[in-house]
Amino acid sequence: MKLLAVSDVHLGHAANRQAFARISSRPEDWLILAGDVAERYADLEFAFATVVPRFRQVLWVPGNHELWTRPSGDETERGQARYERLVALCRSYGVLTPEDPYPVVAFRDGAIRIVPLFLLYDYSFRPDHIPIERAVEWARESGIVCTDELLLHADPFPGRAEWCHARCDSSEARLQQCQDGVPAIFINHFPLRQDLVQLPRIPRFSIWCGTRRTEDWHVRFNASVVVSGHLHIRSTKYRDGVRFEEVSFGYPRQHPDVETIDGFVREVWPGPSAAAIGSTERTYPFPRSP
């Protein structure tokens, strides 16, 4: 049995939907969907209907796109209410979420605790000299504004940063109850460390990519692997001996002519050792179908 992961499949795009529909069946393995699966409930239902019968267990964490509420259309829930509807949809398919107990699973190399997280961001991934009240303006000066500023609402919280802090508080409290020596696999759509957010073309997009509050969680809470997406830069990196896996699929323009998502579904546990990879960091090219 293995733990596999992929994120950012963006099923609103027809080419991605077709590639996702061709995912191979792995009935002995678990599959992580690490956020940005889709923006509409119907597309999420399609995702779950596709993969739940093909895998032993499916886990999901929300990305920012799942939390968007468009000004027109029949999906009117905002913020926490939208998230709760997404969790209910997952449960109707037997998909595990950040609201469920963290399962401890016996893999061939021993027991591992699987920790789905929903932590958001608080604009703290920015230079120290930029005050938080200027963070969005600072990003806009480089021509960057995330669509979240228009579509990702934080109701009933005052803003996304406050929602992020509430999520960090509750998740940290839960993790403090798991200090029993069992190693963990963390799953969060957004990277847990600022130094993992390396975006050469749009560096100031970093403010929408996580929170400094989680910089040391991989050490404090005994993580062996941390899984994330969001960056659309597939990689394996190491920090403090912990493996960090970015497992994005991405938009069709980033992988033209790919017929199946199989080449993007990464084994994260047991996964490769640092020696097997050959270096402490690796960025993966987008595979193409033959």
Secondary structure, 3 states (H helix, E strand, C coil): CCEEEEECCCCCCHHHHHHHHCCCCEEEEEEEECCCCCCCHHHHHHHHHHHHHHEEEEEECCCCHHHECCCCCCCCCCHHHHHHHHHHHHHHCCCECCCCCCCEEEECCEEEEEEECCCCCCCCCCCCCCCHHHHHHHHHCCCCCCCHHHHECCCCCCCHHHHHHHHHHHHHHHHHCCCCCCCEEEECCCCCCHHHCCCCCCHHHHHHCCCHHHCCHHHHCCEEEEEECCCCCCEEEEECCEEEEECECCCHHHCCCCCCHHHHCEEEECCCCHHHHCCCEEECCCCCCC
